[in-house]
Amino acid sequence: MTWLTAIILGALEGFTEFLPISSTAHLTLAAQLLKLAETDFLKSFIIIIQLGAILAVVWLYRVTLFQKKNSELNKKVLAAFLPTAIIGFVLYKLIKTFLLGNTNIALWAMLLGGVIIIIFERWHKKRELNNTSKSANLENSVSLEDISYRQAVTIGLAQALAVVPGVSRSAATIIGGLALGLSRQTIVEFSFLLAIPTMLAATIYDFYKSAGAFSLAQFDLLLIGFVSAFIFALISVKFLLKYIQQHTFTAFGLYRIIVAVVFLFLF
């Protein structure tokens, strides 16, 4: 891996992490196109540079995170994180050895996820049309702070599906939240916040397991990827918040299907 490759992968991680298109699948495909060897370092690189994307969310939501009045919200985020933490810890070896870097699994998960997003959006639109005006107003009144612990844990269970590359942590949490009746703005922002403990834990645990095998040059590559991911995550978060004001996630579903079909044909 070169510094230019690290910048490219970092940019790809940062921009795709918070979109419902699976950053892991994109990084796996990019590694294939760039003809990178499937080494333990590459797998760790893909996990660790997520920390750059996390820092972007921490920066953008620093007021929300560190205000004392939002301590209850932070507890709900941690409650949502628990299912993924348990599953990720138990299945860590399986995930890193067999799932991470598996192109076929990532592509089929991309394809299936795209179909699910499109079907869900059609169902969700019909449900919105069938709602009474009172129900619609109730949905719109649910703010980030109004999410219950039950809803938080349910969203966390949905997120746990993303241990499979290609599922997309963002897609799983967003669909889970919309199914619970939360507004797009609310669930997207909750998904951003939930990413912080989720990816921080994954990064720290993998770093603990693998850092001893890294060379000094590889630490430099990690730093480059980290910075690149941070910059492009800032762009991605702002883009998504603006996008959802007037659009559904159907376009992302179509994109996932097209990418999956093209690369399944190529590989």
Short mmCIF file of the C-alpha atoms (twelve columns), coordinates in Angstrom:
data_MODEL
# 
_entry.id   MODEL 
# 
loop_
_atom_site.group_PDB 
_atom_site.id 
_atom_site.type_symbol 
_atom_site.label_atom_id 
_atom_site.label_alt_id 
_atom_site.label_comp_id 
_atom_site.label_asym_id 
_atom_site.label_seq_id 
_atom_site.Cartn_x 
_atom_site.Cartn_y 
_atom_site.Cartn_z 
_atom_site.pdbx_PDB_model_num 
ATOM 1   C CA . MET A 1   0.000   0.000   0.000   1 
ATOM 2   C CA . THR A 2   1.231   3.498   -0.871  1 
ATOM 3   C CA . TRP A 3   0.328   6.888   0.610   1 
ATOM 4   C CA . LEU A 4   -1.842  7.614   -2.455  1 
ATOM 5   C CA . THR A 5   -3.723  4.348   -1.933  1 
ATOM 6   C CA . ALA A 6   -4.199  5.248   1.731   1 
ATOM 7   C CA . ILE A 7   -5.692  8.628   0.728   1 
ATOM 8   C CA . ILE A 8   -8.069  6.988   -1.761  1 
ATOM 9   C CA . LEU A 9   -9.253  4.345   0.702   1 
ATOM 10  C CA . GLY A 10  -9.581  6.933   3.464   1 
ATOM 11  C CA . ALA A 11  -11.659 9.210   1.235   1 
ATOM 12  C CA . LEU A 12  -13.864 6.295   0.232   1 
ATOM 13  C CA . GLU A 13  -14.341 5.272   3.874   1 
ATOM 14  C CA . GLY A 14  -15.167 8.806   4.977   1 
ATOM 15  C CA . PHE A 15  -17.673 9.514   2.236   1 
ATOM 16  C CA . THR A 16  -19.488 6.156   2.282   1 
ATOM 17  C CA . GLU A 17  -19.498 5.419   6.023   1 
ATOM 18  C CA . PHE A 18  -22.683 7.340   6.789   1 
ATOM 19  C CA . LEU A 19  -24.505 6.657   3.523   1 
ATOM 20  C CA . PRO A 20  -26.670 3.500   3.293   1 
ATOM 21  C CA . ILE A 21  -24.374 1.891   0.717   1 
ATOM 22  C CA . SER A 22  -21.808 0.038   2.888   1 
ATOM 23  C CA . SER A 23  -18.356 1.541   3.303   1 
ATOM 24  C CA . THR A 24  -16.864 -1.904  3.971   1 
ATOM 25  C CA . ALA A 25  -18.135 -3.258  0.651   1 
ATOM 26  C CA . HIS A 26  -16.749 -0.227  -1.183  1 
ATOM 27  C CA . LEU A 27  -13.347 -0.584  0.474   1 
ATOM 28  C CA . THR A 28  -13.283 -4.300  -0.339  1 
ATOM 29  C CA . LEU A 29  -14.082 -3.595  -3.990  1 
ATOM 30  C CA . ALA A 30  -11.568 -0.755  -4.142  1 
ATOM 31  C CA . ALA A 31  -8.857  -3.031  -2.760  1 
ATOM 32  C CA . GLN A 32  -9.660  -5.523  -5.514  1 
ATOM 33  C CA . LEU A 33  -9.494  -2.857  -8.233  1 
ATOM 34  C CA . LEU A 34  -6.242  -1.484  -6.825  1 
ATOM 35  C CA . LYS A 35  -4.883  -5.036  -6.701  1 
ATOM 36  C CA . LEU A 36  -4.008  -4.820  -3.015  1 
ATOM 37  C CA . ALA A 37  -3.008  -8.044  -1.307  1 
ATOM 38  C CA . GLU A 38  -5.581  -9.293  1.199   1 
ATOM 39  C CA . THR A 39  -3.311  -8.993  4.237   1 
ATOM 40  C CA . ASP A 40  -4.102  -8.663  7.927   1 
ATOM 41  C CA . PHE A 41  -2.852  -5.080  7.736   1 
ATOM 42  C CA . LEU A 42  -5.341  -4.214  4.974   1 
ATOM 43  C CA . LYS A 43  -8.189  -5.665  7.054   1 
ATOM 44  C CA . SER A 44  -7.029  -3.686  10.102  1 
ATOM 45  C CA . PHE A 45  -6.589  -0.558  7.961   1 
ATOM 46  C CA . ILE A 46  -10.224 -0.806  6.816   1 
ATOM 47  C CA . ILE A 47  -11.372 -1.036  10.440  1 
ATOM 48  C CA . ILE A 48  -9.045  1.534   12.028  1 
ATOM 49  C CA . ILE A 49  -9.511  4.409   9.553   1 
ATOM 50  C CA . GLN A 50  -13.171 4.428   10.602  1 
ATOM 51  C CA . LEU A 51  -11.885 6.398   13.572  1 
ATOM 52  C CA . GLY A 52  -11.367 9.367   11.235  1 
ATOM 53  C CA . ALA A 53  -15.021 9.226   10.205  1 
ATOM 54  C CA . ILE A 54  -16.022 9.015   13.886  1 
ATOM 55  C CA . LEU A 55  -14.027 12.121  14.730  1 
ATOM 56  C CA . ALA A 56  -15.930 14.028  12.037  1 
ATOM 57  C CA . VAL A 57  -19.236 13.189  13.767  1 
ATOM 58  C CA . VAL A 58  -17.810 14.065  17.184  1 
ATOM 59  C CA . TRP A 59  -16.723 17.431  15.802  1 
ATOM 60  C CA . LEU A 60  -20.034 18.212  14.092  1 
ATOM 61  C CA . TYR A 61  -22.133 17.060  17.075  1 
ATOM 62  C CA . ARG A 62  -19.807 18.219  19.844  1 
ATOM 63  C CA . VAL A 63  -22.489 20.456  21.396  1 
ATOM 64  C CA . THR A 64  -25.088 17.661  21.404  1 
ATOM 65  C CA . LEU A 65  -22.630 15.137  22.826  1 
ATOM 66  C CA . PHE A 66  -21.138 17.193  25.623  1 
ATOM 67  C CA . GLN A 67  -24.073 19.231  26.898  1 
ATOM 68  C CA . LYS A 68  -25.149 18.021  30.321  1 
ATOM 69  C CA . LYS A 69  -28.830 18.105  29.344  1 
ATOM 70  C CA . ASN A 70  -28.127 15.458  26.690  1 
ATOM 71  C CA . SER A 71  -26.679 12.891  29.094  1 
ATOM 72  C CA . GLU A 72  -29.873 10.828  28.784  1 
ATOM 73  C CA . LEU A 73  -29.491 10.755  24.994  1 
ATOM 74  C CA . ASN A 74  -25.925 9.528   25.372  1 
ATOM 75  C CA . LYS A 75  -27.162 6.695   27.608  1 
ATOM 76  C CA . LYS A 76  -29.657 5.687   24.923  1 
ATOM 77  C CA . VAL A 77  -26.886 5.656   22.323  1 
ATOM 78  C CA . LEU A 78  -24.857 3.357   24.566  1 
ATOM 79  C CA . ALA A 79  -27.909 1.116   25.070  1 
ATOM 80  C CA . ALA A 80  -28.252 0.855   21.278  1 
ATOM 81  C CA . PHE A 81  -24.561 0.023   21.012  1 
ATOM 82  C CA . LEU A 82  -24.725 -3.005  23.353  1 
ATOM 83  C CA . PRO A 83  -26.166 -5.583  20.880  1 
ATOM 84  C CA . THR A 84  -23.456 -4.835  18.322  1 
ATOM 85  C CA . ALA A 85  -20.772 -4.836  21.014  1 
ATOM 86  C CA . ILE A 86  -21.754 -8.296  22.216  1 
ATOM 87  C CA . ILE A 87  -22.119 -9.805  18.741  1 
ATOM 88  C CA . GLY A 88  -18.954 -8.126  17.461  1 
ATOM 89  C CA . PHE A 89  -16.913 -9.365  20.422  1 
ATOM 90  C CA . VAL A 90  -18.205 -12.927 20.187  1 
ATOM 91  C CA . LEU A 91  -17.810 -13.142 16.402  1 
ATOM 92  C CA . TYR A 92  -14.632 -11.025 16.042  1 
ATOM 93  C CA . LYS A 93  -12.454 -13.853 14.759  1 
ATOM 94  C CA . LEU A 94  -15.099 -15.035 12.290  1 
ATOM 95  C CA . ILE A 95  -15.714 -11.494 11.053  1 
ATOM 96  C CA . LYS A 96  -12.067 -10.662 10.456  1 
ATOM 97  C CA . THR A 97  -10.998 -14.085 9.164   1 
ATOM 98  C CA . PHE A 98  -13.919 -15.010 6.937   1 
ATOM 99  C CA . LEU A 99  -16.330 -12.096 6.405   1 
ATOM 100 C CA . LEU A 100 -14.097 -9.039  6.096   1 
ATOM 101 C CA . GLY A 101 -12.579 -8.907  2.626   1 
ATOM 102 C CA . ASN A 102 -14.960 -11.538 1.236   1 
ATOM 103 C CA . THR A 103 -16.028 -9.958  -2.067  1 
ATOM 104 C CA . ASN A 104 -18.856 -12.386 -2.821  1 
ATOM 105 C CA . ILE A 105 -20.517 -11.897 0.559   1 
ATOM 106 C CA . ALA A 106 -20.175 -8.111  0.298   1 
ATOM 107 C CA . LEU A 107 -21.660 -7.990  -3.206  1 
ATOM 108 C CA . TRP A 108 -24.617 -10.246 -2.463  1 
ATOM 109 C CA . ALA A 109 -25.317 -8.267  0.724   1 
ATOM 110 C CA . MET A 110 -25.133 -5.056  -1.347  1 
ATOM 111 C CA . LEU A 111 -27.591 -6.468  -3.872  1 
ATOM 112 C CA . LEU A 112 -30.052 -7.820  -1.332  1 
ATOM 113 C CA . GLY A 113 -29.796 -4.650  0.740   1 
ATOM 114 C CA . GLY A 114 -30.582 -2.517  -2.296  1 
ATOM 115 C CA . VAL A 115 -33.712 -4.544  -3.024  1 
ATOM 116 C CA . ILE A 116 -34.790 -4.294  0.622   1 
ATOM 117 C CA . ILE A 117 -34.309 -0.504  0.659   1 
ATOM 118 C CA . ILE A 118 -36.483 -0.056  -2.442  1 
ATOM 119 C CA . ILE A 119 -39.234 -2.363  -1.160  1 
ATOM 120 C CA . PHE A 120 -39.116 -0.729  2.274   1 
ATOM 121 C CA . GLU A 121 -39.385 2.792   0.843   1 
ATOM 122 C CA . ARG A 122 -42.488 1.802   -1.138  1 
ATOM 123 C CA . TRP A 123 -44.047 0.266   1.977   1 
ATOM 124 C CA . HIS A 124 -43.066 3.276   4.060   1 
ATOM 125 C CA . LYS A 125 -44.607 5.672   1.547   1 
ATOM 126 C CA . LYS A 126 -47.905 3.765   1.607   1 
ATOM 127 C CA . ARG A 127 -47.862 3.761   5.399   1 
ATOM 128 C CA . GLU A 128 -47.324 7.529   5.448   1 
ATOM 129 C CA . LEU A 129 -50.236 8.045   3.037   1 
ATOM 130 C CA . ASN A 130 -52.482 5.882   5.211   1 
ATOM 131 C CA . ASN A 131 -51.558 7.692   8.401   1 
ATOM 132 C CA . THR A 132 -53.962 10.197  9.832   1 
ATOM 133 C CA . SER A 133 -52.744 13.798  10.104  1 
ATOM 134 C CA . LYS A 134 -52.560 13.300  13.875  1 
ATOM 135 C CA . SER A 135 -50.215 10.333  13.502  1 
ATOM 136 C CA . ALA A 136 -48.062 12.204  11.014  1 
ATOM 137 C CA . ASN A 137 -47.736 15.150  13.373  1 
ATOM 138 C CA . LEU A 138 -46.812 12.780  16.186  1 
ATOM 139 C CA . GLU A 139 -44.057 11.228  14.064  1 
ATOM 140 C CA . ASN A 140 -42.644 14.633  13.160  1 
ATOM 141 C CA . SER A 141 -42.586 15.627  16.840  1 
ATOM 142 C CA . VAL A 142 -40.251 12.779  17.812  1 
ATOM 143 C CA . SER A 143 -36.903 14.451  18.327  1 
ATOM 144 C CA . LEU A 144 -33.516 12.893  18.969  1 
ATOM 145 C CA . GLU A 145 -34.042 13.232  22.717  1 
ATOM 146 C CA . ASP A 146 -37.514 11.634  22.526  1 
ATOM 147 C CA . ILE A 147 -36.220 8.243   21.357  1 
ATOM 148 C CA . SER A 148 -37.063 5.647   24.001  1 
ATOM 149 C CA . TYR A 149 -34.687 3.028   25.362  1 
ATOM 150 C CA . ARG A 150 -36.789 0.334   23.710  1 
ATOM 151 C CA . GLN A 151 -36.481 2.045   20.337  1 
ATOM 152 C CA . ALA A 152 -32.755 2.559   20.892  1 
ATOM 153 C CA . VAL A 153 -32.114 -1.119  21.614  1 
ATOM 154 C CA . THR A 154 -34.235 -2.153  18.615  1 
ATOM 155 C CA . ILE A 155 -32.161 0.119   16.374  1 
ATOM 156 C CA . GLY A 156 -29.054 -1.400  17.935  1 
ATOM 157 C CA . LEU A 157 -30.266 -4.897  17.068  1 
ATOM 158 C CA . ALA A 158 -30.782 -3.760  13.472  1 
ATOM 159 C CA . GLN A 159 -27.260 -2.322  13.432  1 
ATOM 160 C CA . ALA A 160 -25.834 -5.679  14.551  1 
ATOM 161 C CA . LEU A 161 -26.737 -7.087  11.124  1 
ATOM 162 C CA . ALA A 162 -23.980 -4.908  9.706   1 
ATOM 163 C CA . VAL A 163 -21.274 -7.251  11.005  1 
ATOM 164 C CA . VAL A 164 -21.842 -8.819  7.575   1 
ATOM 165 C CA . PRO A 165 -19.871 -6.746  5.006   1 
ATOM 166 C CA . GLY A 166 -22.156 -5.112  2.469   1 
ATOM 167 C CA . VAL A 167 -25.186 -4.828  4.760   1 
ATOM 168 C CA . SER A 168 -24.305 -1.229  5.749   1 
ATOM 169 C CA . ARG A 169 -24.508 -0.088  9.339   1 
ATOM 170 C CA . SER A 170 -26.166 3.128   8.221   1 
ATOM 171 C CA . ALA A 171 -28.812 1.355   6.112   1 
ATOM 172 C CA . ALA A 172 -29.661 -1.094  8.894   1 
ATOM 173 C CA . THR A 173 -30.108 1.596   11.541  1 
ATOM 174 C CA . ILE A 174 -32.019 3.969   9.260   1 
ATOM 175 C CA . ILE A 175 -34.469 1.305   8.085   1 
ATOM 176 C CA . GLY A 176 -34.873 0.123   11.670  1 
ATOM 177 C CA . GLY A 177 -35.637 3.652   12.839  1 
ATOM 178 C CA . LEU A 178 -38.066 4.433   10.018  1 
ATOM 179 C CA . ALA A 179 -39.884 1.150   10.710  1 
ATOM 180 C CA . LEU A 180 -40.329 2.350   14.300  1 
ATOM 181 C CA . GLY A 181 -41.973 5.544   13.039  1 
ATOM 182 C CA . LEU A 182 -39.070 7.950   13.550  1 
ATOM 183 C CA . SER A 183 -38.555 10.792  11.101  1 
ATOM 184 C CA . ARG A 184 -35.681 10.658  8.617   1 
ATOM 185 C CA . GLN A 185 -33.887 13.554  10.295  1 
ATOM 186 C CA . THR A 186 -34.115 11.927  13.732  1 
ATOM 187 C CA . ILE A 187 -32.969 8.442   12.758  1 
ATOM 188 C CA . VAL A 188 -30.156 9.711   10.517  1 
ATOM 189 C CA . GLU A 189 -28.769 11.823  13.358  1 
ATOM 190 C CA . PHE A 190 -29.175 8.962   15.828  1 
ATOM 191 C CA . SER A 191 -27.329 6.722   13.373  1 
ATOM 192 C CA . PHE A 192 -24.489 9.260   13.280  1 
ATOM 193 C CA . LEU A 193 -24.224 9.255   17.076  1 
ATOM 194 C CA . LEU A 194 -24.515 5.465   17.327  1 
ATOM 195 C CA . ALA A 195 -21.549 5.182   14.967  1 
ATOM 196 C CA . ILE A 196 -19.289 6.761   17.600  1 
ATOM 197 C CA . PRO A 197 -19.217 3.980   20.246  1 
ATOM 198 C CA . THR A 198 -19.667 1.285   17.587  1 
ATOM 199 C CA . MET A 199 -16.690 2.172   15.428  1 
ATOM 200 C CA . LEU A 200 -14.599 3.397   18.336  1 
ATOM 201 C CA . ALA A 201 -14.933 0.014   20.043  1 
ATOM 202 C CA . ALA A 202 -14.175 -1.860  16.805  1 
ATOM 203 C CA . THR A 203 -11.109 0.281   16.176  1 
ATOM 204 C CA . ILE A 204 -9.707  0.016   19.703  1 
ATOM 205 C CA . TYR A 205 -10.269 -3.741  19.866  1 
ATOM 206 C CA . ASP A 206 -8.653  -4.388  16.485  1 
ATOM 207 C CA . PHE A 207 -5.767  -2.050  17.315  1 
ATOM 208 C CA . TYR A 208 -5.237  -3.922  20.583  1 
ATOM 209 C CA . LYS A 209 -5.205  -7.233  18.721  1 
ATOM 210 C CA . SER A 210 -3.081  -6.188  15.746  1 
ATOM 211 C CA . ALA A 211 -0.942  -3.117  16.497  1 
ATOM 212 C CA . GLY A 212 2.078   -5.168  17.565  1 
ATOM 213 C CA . ALA A 213 2.449   -6.484  14.029  1 
ATOM 214 C CA . PHE A 214 2.438   -3.053  12.340  1 
ATOM 215 C CA . SER A 215 5.639   -1.473  11.036  1 
ATOM 216 C CA . LEU A 216 6.436   2.233   11.420  1 
ATOM 217 C CA . ALA A 217 5.610   2.806   7.743   1 
ATOM 218 C CA . GLN A 218 2.222   1.174   8.235   1 
ATOM 219 C CA . PHE A 219 1.436   3.513   11.119  1 
ATOM 220 C CA . ASP A 220 2.103   6.391   8.711   1 
ATOM 221 C CA . LEU A 221 -0.369  4.893   6.242   1 
ATOM 222 C CA . LEU A 222 -2.962  4.569   9.002   1 
ATOM 223 C CA . LEU A 223 -2.521  8.244   9.863   1 
ATOM 224 C CA . ILE A 224 -2.936  9.285   6.229   1 
ATOM 225 C CA . GLY A 225 -6.065  7.171   5.872   1 
ATOM 226 C CA . PHE A 226 -7.402  8.559   9.157   1 
ATOM 227 C CA . VAL A 227 -7.042  12.202  8.043   1 
ATOM 228 C CA . SER A 228 -8.528  11.490  4.621   1 
ATOM 229 C CA . ALA A 229 -11.512 9.704   6.193   1 
ATOM 230 C CA . PHE A 230 -12.095 12.626  8.575   1 
ATOM 231 C CA . ILE A 231 -12.211 15.231  5.796   1 
ATOM 232 C CA . PHE A 232 -14.525 13.274  3.523   1 
ATOM 233 C CA . ALA A 233 -16.804 12.227  6.398   1 
ATOM 234 C CA . LEU A 234 -17.430 15.909  7.137   1 
ATOM 235 C CA . ILE A 235 -18.577 16.332  3.541   1 
ATOM 236 C CA . SER A 236 -20.692 13.176  3.603   1 
ATOM 237 C CA . VAL A 237 -22.561 13.985  6.823   1 
ATOM 238 C CA . LYS A 238 -23.497 17.462  5.612   1 
ATOM 239 C CA . PHE A 239 -24.526 16.058  2.233   1 
ATOM 240 C CA . LEU A 240 -26.812 13.400  3.747   1 
ATOM 241 C CA . LEU A 241 -28.538 15.819  6.131   1 
ATOM 242 C CA . LYS A 242 -29.344 18.078  3.193   1 
ATOM 243 C CA . TYR A 243 -30.295 15.192  0.898   1 
ATOM 244 C CA . ILE A 244 -32.934 13.676  3.196   1 
ATOM 245 C CA . GLN A 245 -34.854 16.932  3.377   1 
ATOM 246 C CA . GLN A 246 -36.295 16.277  -0.089  1 
ATOM 247 C CA . HIS A 247 -35.414 12.694  -1.027  1 
ATOM 248 C CA . THR A 248 -35.991 9.104   0.075   1 
ATOM 249 C CA . PHE A 249 -33.280 6.409   0.114   1 
ATOM 250 C CA . THR A 250 -34.557 4.708   -3.055  1 
ATOM 251 C CA . ALA A 251 -31.706 6.105   -5.154  1 
ATOM 252 C CA . PHE A 252 -29.199 4.506   -2.785  1 
ATOM 253 C CA . GLY A 253 -31.021 1.191   -3.179  1 
ATOM 254 C CA . LEU A 254 -30.768 1.418   -6.977  1 
ATOM 255 C CA . TYR A 255 -27.105 2.373   -6.709  1 
ATOM 256 C CA . ARG A 256 -26.388 -0.665  -4.532  1 
ATOM 257 C CA . ILE A 257 -28.076 -2.996  -7.017  1 
ATOM 258 C CA . ILE A 258 -26.201 -1.555  -10.018 1 
ATOM 259 C CA . VAL A 259 -22.811 -1.733  -8.290  1 
ATOM 260 C CA . ALA A 260 -23.445 -5.273  -7.056  1 
ATOM 261 C CA . VAL A 261 -24.565 -6.566  -10.462 1 
ATOM 262 C CA . VAL A 262 -21.639 -4.938  -12.289 1 
ATOM 263 C CA . PHE A 263 -19.026 -6.288  -9.890  1 
ATOM 264 C CA . LEU A 264 -20.618 -9.725  -9.637  1 
ATOM 265 C CA . PHE A 265 -20.240 -9.894  -13.418 1 
ATOM 266 C CA . LEU A 266 -16.631 -8.669  -13.271 1 
ATOM 267 C CA . PHE A 267 -15.507 -10.890 -10.397 1 
# 
